[in-house]
Amino acid sequence: MGLAGIHGVIAHGREEILEAVQRALEQPDLGILVLTEKVALEVPDVVRDLRQSGELPLVVEIPDRHGTRRPADFLTRYLQEAIGVKVE
């Protein structure tokens, strides 16, 4: 990510994560907040509130270096639930 000019912070534990997210949100030009799936699981209330606010930043969860924690059919199930169309 650093090679692409994306700056990041490594945080462990809920308190460190909350501090890092707060510092990120203080940046006026922040448009996308990228969190690993594991980090998002540590602060689900914060992720939910940010998403429901309808304001920037857009919150994106990505797998960490150990891979995704989501089931293989996550995207197709998400689409089915969101638009009611079964994707095979």
C-alpha positions, 0 to 999 in steps of 0.5 A: 500500500505504501508503494501506492502512496497510501499511508497506514497505521498498525494498531493492535487491540480495541483502544489502539484501533479507536485512537488510530481511527479517530486520528484518521477521521481528523484528516479533512481530505480523508475519502476512504478508510481501509481496515482489515477484516480483523480490525473491523471485527474489533470495532464493529460499532464504529464501522457500523456508525461510519457506514450509516452516517452517509458521509465520508469516509467510505469504509472498506474492509480488506483481507489481511496477509493471512487471507479473508475471514469471509465465506467463499460465497460472501459476494453472491450472498450479499448481492442476493440479499441486497437486490433479491436476485440469485446469482449462480 
